[in-house]
């Protein structure tokens, strides 16, 4: 049931993203531009990614506008945590590259194993951070948000991997032209990620409500 729900939610999310991008193209382009410029110091990638998630959630809301007060409020609350979280996959990725290069030069099996383990952890955390950042964008406590992200990845590995692959595809396509990357990558990639996470949660919630209603005991009808 969960697998079928995940697939349905994923397809639903992908179906709504093109229309969302079409109706918010200019604002998403500005979000992408701001994200690219603000990410240049590298250490700011976490907070600016969080800000982009909040802005995209605002555009997906009924108001369909960016609430800058909400963006700043979330950044003040979770900006530091987002910066720390973003450093985890980078750190493990650096370990993987360092040990991998050394192992190839020296022919060390132990080094190769460490590199593979570090690369796996980096990939796992990177995927878990997608739902984590969506939750942080809600203003959720950082610890609770990270637990949610890890749990979400464990329960929904298929849409998580699909999101990761789509993000890589969007990166590869937009990176061909520098201007396309600057104006399109963040807006498209983050729109897909937010849509998939929220769509899966909505579908799971609907399924849970339906199952609970079916499990309610029937009245016996006796006086």
C-alpha positions, 0 to 999 in steps of 0.5 A: 500500500505504501509503495502504491501510495508513494508512486501515486503521490510522486506522479501527482507531484510531477504533474503539478510542477510544470503548471506551477513553474509556468505560473510562477516563472519570473519569481522562480527565476529570481529565487534561482538567481538569488540562491546562486549569488548567495551560495557563492560563499559556500558556507551560506548554501544551507540558509539560502536553500532554506530561504528558497524552500520557504519562498516556494512553499509560500508560492504554493500556498493559496496566497501565491506570494512570497511572505518575506516576513515569514522567510526571515522568521524561519531563517532566524529560527532555523538558519544556523541549523540549516548551515550545520546540516548542509555541512554533513554531506559535504564533510563525508563527501570530502572524506570519500574523495580523500580516501578514494584517491589515496586508496587508488594510488596505494591500492589500499582495500581499507581505504576503498571501504572507508571511501565507499562508506563515507560516500554512502553516508554523504548520499544518504544524508543528502537525500534525508536533508530534502524532507528535513529542509521542507520541515524546517521551512515549516518552522519545525524544531531542527532536531525534530525536522532532522528526525522527520527527514531520516524517517521520511527517507526510510519509509519512502526510499523510491520517491527520495531516490527519484527526487535525487535523480531528477535533481541531478538531471536538472543540474546537468541540463541547466549546467550546459548553459551558465545562464540557464543554471543561474536562472533555472536550477534552484527554482525547478529543482526545489519546486520538484523537491517540495512538491514531492515531499508534500504530495507524499505526506498528503497522500499518506495522510489521506490513506491513514484517514481512510484506513482509520475510518474503515476500522471504526467498529460498527454500532451493534444496534442493541438497546 
